[in-house]
Amino acid sequence: MATQLVHELDLPELNTVGMDRLDAMVAIEEARSRHWLARTDLGYSVTRLEDVTAILRDKRFHSGLSILPQMQGLDAEAYPERRRQSILSMEGEEHARLRRLVAPAFTPGAANRLRPTMRAVVNELVDKVAAEGSCEFVADICEPYPIPIICELLGAPRQDWKLFSAWATDIFRIFNNNLVDDLPFIERAGAELSAYVSQMIAARRHDPRHDLLSDLIAIEEEGDRLSTEEMAMLAEAVLMAGTDTTRNQLACCIALFCDHPDQWALLAERPELASRAVEESMRFLGAVRATVRFAAEDVVYRDVLFPQGTIISTSLAGANRDPEVWQDPNDFDITAEREAAQLTFGSGIHFCMGAALARAELQEALPLLARRLRGLARNGAIEWKPATFGIWGPAHLPIRFEPS
């Protein structure tokens, strides 16, 4: 078959920004039924799991984070070099080198060491609201949950968790599609976090402990070591990977279980379903709905030519409901044995570095909450974050449950 230029194809339109999530899923399904590719306001979108996975794994397509400034009308020269060099937006050999060096520090085994802390933190948070029989779940549980765990992971004193929480909130403005206004907050938080972590690194060089920074200092591969700047940058990436993603995904999970009380009761009785409950929740209602890639060179994929610079949105939400892959994709069932892996953590070289940590946080939180918050139900309307947010979920989630 002859190669076709993508701009000349007759494609369905798919613009879900600002849409209600349910309407967005209907639009995705309709576009997917017509073609494997759809046209958007910024470029193009793929919604089938096979194509989403292929694009994410194709090194000719680079992370959209590196072109975020120009996508949002900001002069790239005004975007600081330090942020352009984040591992989240790096490509090529330098990115491969950092991922290779730090991989041993981000294994499931490393995350498992923190599981007792995760359980303790969730119990402490539930203790504060259990007798009331109601709470605002985002503010009372989701927001404070991951930060003490990140503090322990990095080796920071737990009393500094409010500092880390504020830094995480501001740094994550990078995904809120308002970079022109948010950049000063992002930069101030990044600089303060970098200075804090750099001081910790200097202390750990003389007094190593059982924490991530000490592990990073000890890493060496054929004489190659991480610099202080690289370790500080990685600490920021860990803060991003281990906080807002977990906060939003946990809120998405609880919103979902409010609509499926039978599944919530089942999880309380069968905590061994925790792992499957996490994967099914992330498949059905993921906090990361899509990621952006762009063609770093002219790319031919499926006999279609994508010229250099072409922007492609990979619809993780669409891939996670692809009827060609999933049996009964619109059913939520924590007992189902799904053959494919959900894609909310991404795929390829930019697969979420903190996936093991986030999975452990959710696996510990959900069965404990199911056991302690019996009779879970909404206690008012859920307010969802704008669809333009890159990491998305409920902004407010009032719930009620049986007092204890």
C-alpha atoms as one frame of an Amber mdcrd trajectory, in Angstrom:
protein
   0.000   0.000   0.000   1.312   3.464  -0.902   2.292   5.821   1.883  -0.256
   8.589   2.529   0.409  11.985   4.072  -1.530  12.223   7.338  -2.814  15.734
   6.534  -4.538  14.421   3.402  -6.504  11.630   5.079 -10.269  11.791   5.548
 -10.444  11.378   9.322 -13.086  11.732  12.038 -12.781  14.768  14.306 -12.088
  14.117  17.996 -11.877  17.085  20.372 -12.719  16.018  23.911 -11.154  18.971
  25.786 -13.836  20.440  28.037 -16.154  17.461  27.551 -17.723  15.567  30.407
 -15.755  12.331  30.814 -18.737  10.161  29.875 -19.410  12.202  26.747 -15.692
  12.029  25.949 -15.740   8.224  26.061 -18.727   8.167  23.686 -16.855  10.472
  21.301 -13.738   8.296  21.476 -15.721   5.144  20.749 -17.474   6.779  17.802
 -14.203   8.039  16.283 -12.499   4.694  16.845 -15.289   2.878  15.004 -14.525
   4.949  11.883 -10.704   4.966  11.763  -7.639   4.093  13.856  -6.624   7.760
  13.666  -8.600  10.951  14.449  -8.008  14.633  13.820  -7.833  17.033  16.812
  -7.399  20.778  17.289  -3.661  20.290  17.946  -2.909  17.429  15.577  -4.038
  13.811  15.710  -5.138  11.164  18.202  -4.869   7.386  18.438  -7.383   5.551
  20.603  -6.790   1.827  20.032  -4.523  -0.017  22.434  -2.313  -1.430  19.671
  -1.617   2.012  18.193  -1.272   3.792  21.534   1.306   1.238  22.661   3.182
   1.405  19.348   3.413   5.207  19.372   4.545   5.284  23.017   7.245   2.698
  22.299   8.449   4.306  19.054  11.556   6.346  19.880  10.937   8.544  16.832
   8.030  10.086  18.756   9.233  12.273  21.637   7.505  13.370  24.830   5.272
  16.398  24.424   6.654  17.855  27.657   9.664  19.123  25.722   7.445  21.295
  23.492   5.024  22.286  26.240   6.131  25.955  26.258   5.379  26.558  22.588
   2.157  24.518  22.775   0.963  26.974  25.440   2.238  30.142  23.787   5.401
  30.555  25.862   8.753  31.453  24.347  10.997  28.391  24.757  13.880  30.684
  25.726  11.857  31.856  28.727  11.454  28.263  29.883  14.393  27.508  32.212
  17.057  25.056  31.096  16.789  23.158  34.386  13.180  22.264  33.691  13.839
  21.415  30.053  16.355  18.818  31.303  13.906  16.883  33.480  14.042  13.107
  33.068  10.320  13.361  32.258  11.087  15.168  28.991  14.585  13.893  28.122
  15.140  11.689  25.098  17.958   9.661  23.594  21.119   8.400  25.252  21.091
  10.835  28.179  17.572   9.723  29.106  18.547   6.055  28.691  21.631   6.592
  30.868  19.628   8.090  33.751  16.892   5.450  33.573  19.537   2.729  33.545
  21.363   4.181  36.535  18.333   4.751  38.739  16.311   1.638  37.828  17.559
  -0.357  40.868  16.196   2.335  43.194  12.646   2.111  41.785  11.899  -1.604
  41.907   8.797  -3.149  43.509  11.100  -4.380  46.265  12.172  -0.827  47.044
   8.531   0.287  47.182   7.582  -2.664  49.371   9.864  -1.415  52.159   7.456
   1.497  52.572   4.253  -0.547  52.849   4.152  -0.441  56.694   4.374   3.353
  56.506   1.605   3.443  53.903  -0.723   1.426  56.145   0.117   3.549  59.176
  -0.553   6.815  57.327  -3.911   5.644  55.936  -5.024   4.438  59.367  -4.049
   7.750  60.951  -6.037   9.681  58.357  -9.109   7.452  58.714  -8.923   7.708
  62.520  -9.573  11.449  62.203 -12.875  11.006  60.338 -14.110   7.509  61.272
 -16.429   8.602  64.081 -18.070  11.283  61.940 -19.312   8.900  59.272 -18.473
  11.402  56.544 -15.578  13.393  55.117 -14.373  15.361  52.114 -12.248  12.552
  50.762  -9.879  14.597  48.599  -8.911  17.056  51.339  -9.035  14.635  54.280
  -7.420  11.529  52.775  -6.004  11.971  49.259  -4.098  15.221  49.697  -2.143
  14.275  52.838  -1.671  10.561  52.106   1.374  10.316  49.789   3.591  13.076
  51.200   4.766  11.406  54.450   5.657   8.356  52.336   7.716  10.485  49.929
   9.425  12.117  52.915  10.402   8.706  54.268  11.485   7.545  50.818  13.806
  10.530  50.430  14.863  10.532  54.082  13.287  13.899  54.894  11.872  14.514
  58.378   8.178  13.801  58.481   7.387  17.215  59.974   8.417  18.733  56.636
   5.555  17.051  54.783   3.644  20.342  54.421   6.619  21.839  52.584   6.698
  18.889  50.183   2.929  19.024  49.746   3.036  22.700  48.745   5.953  22.088
  46.372   4.151  19.169  44.739   0.963  21.195  44.252   2.829  24.057  42.575
   5.157  21.910  40.473   2.162  19.997  39.142   0.733  23.202  37.705   2.913
  22.290  34.704   0.110  19.938  33.589  -2.762  22.406  34.027  -2.597  23.973
  30.544  -1.908  27.465  31.916   1.876  27.599  31.801   2.115  31.326  31.046
   0.470  32.226  34.370   1.693  29.246  36.396   5.389  29.302  35.485   6.468
  31.586  38.385   4.853  29.224  40.916   6.373  26.176  39.215   9.837  27.709
  39.130   9.804  28.916  42.734   8.681  25.505  44.015  11.259  23.705  41.855
  14.088  25.951  43.049  13.124  25.551  46.720  12.841  21.776  46.394  16.173
  21.561  44.564  17.929  23.601  47.263  16.376  21.478  50.023  17.327  18.191
  48.379  20.840  19.401  47.521  21.437  20.067  51.222  20.174  16.577  52.054
  22.480  15.051  49.431  25.484  16.845  50.915  24.579  15.443  54.345  24.045
  11.899  53.001  27.464  11.853  51.351  28.945  11.943  54.859  26.178  10.068
  56.682  24.431   7.538  54.377  21.125   6.069  55.563  18.475   3.654  54.321
  16.764   6.077  51.967  16.522   6.878  48.265  19.099   9.669  48.248  21.690
   7.416  49.885  20.873   4.740  47.298  21.316   7.248  44.451  24.654   8.445
  45.857  25.884   4.845  46.015  24.917   4.041  42.421  27.873   3.537  40.117
  28.085   1.855  36.740  31.502   1.577  35.129  32.605   4.739  36.893  29.473
   6.684  35.943  27.769   8.425  38.847  24.860  10.810  39.250  25.678  14.465
  39.866  24.056  16.437  42.680  21.977  18.299  40.063  20.795  15.023  38.544
  19.835  13.613  41.943  17.916  16.785  42.806  16.111  16.580  39.463  15.265
  12.920  40.122  13.934  13.789  43.575  11.580  16.276  41.921  10.479  13.585
  39.454   9.830  11.214  42.380   7.770  13.876  44.128   5.728  14.278  40.950
   5.399  10.540  40.306   4.527   9.656  43.883   2.139  12.387  44.960  -0.307
  13.999  42.535  -0.692  10.835  40.489  -1.520   8.831  43.616  -3.769  11.561
  45.026  -5.848  11.773  41.863  -5.934   8.056  41.168  -7.054   7.244  44.706
  -9.847   9.815  44.386 -10.838   8.324  41.017 -10.942   4.876  42.625 -13.210
   5.988  45.453 -15.525   7.864  43.074 -15.737   4.676  41.038 -16.424   2.451
  44.034 -19.195   4.823  45.153 -20.994   3.729  41.978 -20.202   0.049  42.632
 -20.974  -0.649  46.310 -21.030  -4.409  45.722 -17.412  -4.284  44.545 -16.457
  -2.174  47.594 -18.036  -4.683  49.965 -16.264  -7.511  48.132 -12.879  -5.806
  48.500 -13.482  -5.403  52.240 -14.098  -9.148  52.551 -11.356 -10.185  50.124
  -8.324  -7.886  50.559  -6.314 -10.268  48.373  -8.132  -8.617  45.447  -6.249
  -5.360  46.116  -3.828  -5.695  43.210  -6.564  -6.564  40.747  -8.760  -3.759
  42.125  -5.987  -1.227  41.486  -5.392  -2.358  37.901  -9.101  -2.509  37.073
  -9.729   0.925  38.605  -6.843   2.440  36.642  -8.123   0.814  33.458 -11.698
   1.953  33.938 -11.037   5.446  35.304  -7.408   6.492  35.056  -6.043   9.762
  36.418  -3.932  10.197  33.278  -6.338  10.236  30.349  -3.854  10.908  27.545
  -0.247  11.807  26.841   1.177  13.873  23.997   3.950  12.869  21.606   5.388
  14.614  18.558   7.288  13.302  15.561  10.963  14.187  16.089  11.568  13.331
  12.417   9.446  12.299   9.460   7.801   9.072  10.615   5.959   6.443   8.582
   3.608   4.361  10.703   0.939   2.062   9.260   1.658   3.461   5.775   0.911
   6.989   6.979   3.558   9.726   6.863   3.662  11.957   9.936   5.901  14.935
   9.068   8.429  16.111  11.628   6.687  18.153  14.332   3.300  16.420  13.976
   1.572  16.230  17.372  -0.164  13.007  18.358  -2.267  12.500  21.480  -2.219
   8.922  22.718  -5.599   8.299  24.349  -4.871   6.099  27.347  -8.543   6.238
  28.321  -9.505   5.004  24.860  -6.878   2.259  24.854  -8.064   1.075  28.270
 -11.576   0.542  26.859 -10.609  -0.844  23.431 -13.238  -3.512  22.610 -10.761
  -5.325  20.348  -8.635  -6.050  23.438 -10.899  -6.046  26.479 -13.884  -8.308
  26.998 -16.809  -6.203  28.259 -14.578  -3.080  28.383 -17.287  -0.872  29.902
 -17.884  -3.212  32.840 -16.033  -2.570  36.114 -15.171  -5.862  37.780 -12.313
  -6.316  40.274 -12.579 -10.103  39.971 -12.034 -10.142  36.197  -8.827 -11.706
  34.921  -7.743  -9.215  32.276  -5.207 -10.516  29.767  -3.824  -7.117  28.738
  -2.162  -4.544  31.001  -3.843  -1.178  31.583  -1.960   1.762  30.081  -2.524
   4.540  32.618   1.164   4.371  33.607   2.110   4.694  29.936   4.480   2.468
  27.985   7.925   2.537  26.428  10.892   4.601  27.571   8.688   7.107  29.419
   6.770   4.448  31.372   6.056   5.986  34.792   9.230   5.717  36.863   7.206
   5.681  40.088   4.729   3.000  38.967   5.847   0.481  41.611   5.504   3.103
  44.340   2.084   4.294  43.138   0.831   0.711  42.826   1.973  -0.089  46.364
   0.322   3.077  47.745  -2.985   2.177  46.110  -2.764  -1.531  46.967  -2.312
  -0.676  50.636  -4.908   2.091  50.765  -7.881   0.512  48.982  -8.479  -2.678
  51.026  -7.823  -0.830  54.282 -10.317   1.872  53.325 -12.844  -0.747  52.188
 -12.631  -2.418  55.579 -12.894   0.792  57.590 -15.280   2.837  55.417 -18.123
   0.353  55.064 -21.303   1.484  53.370 -19.384   3.927  51.184 -21.599   6.353
  49.261 -21.499   9.853  47.824 -22.531  12.603  50.212 -23.108  15.219  47.534
 -22.046  15.945  43.995 -18.481  15.232  42.874 -16.618  18.239  41.498 -14.177
  17.084  38.816 -11.029  18.940  37.840 -11.060  20.558  34.385 -10.542  18.131
  31.513  -7.512  20.196  30.478  -5.575  18.967  33.538  -2.927  16.429  32.565
  -3.319  14.549  35.839  -6.997  14.553  36.537  -9.564  13.453  39.091 -12.092
  14.764  41.604 -11.367  18.197  43.052 -13.970  17.554  45.758 -15.431  14.182
  46.711 -17.829  14.260  49.701 -18.541  10.752  50.993 -20.435   9.097  53.824
 -19.928   5.715  55.464 -20.812   3.776  58.603 -19.353   5.573  61.655 -16.886
   3.567  63.718
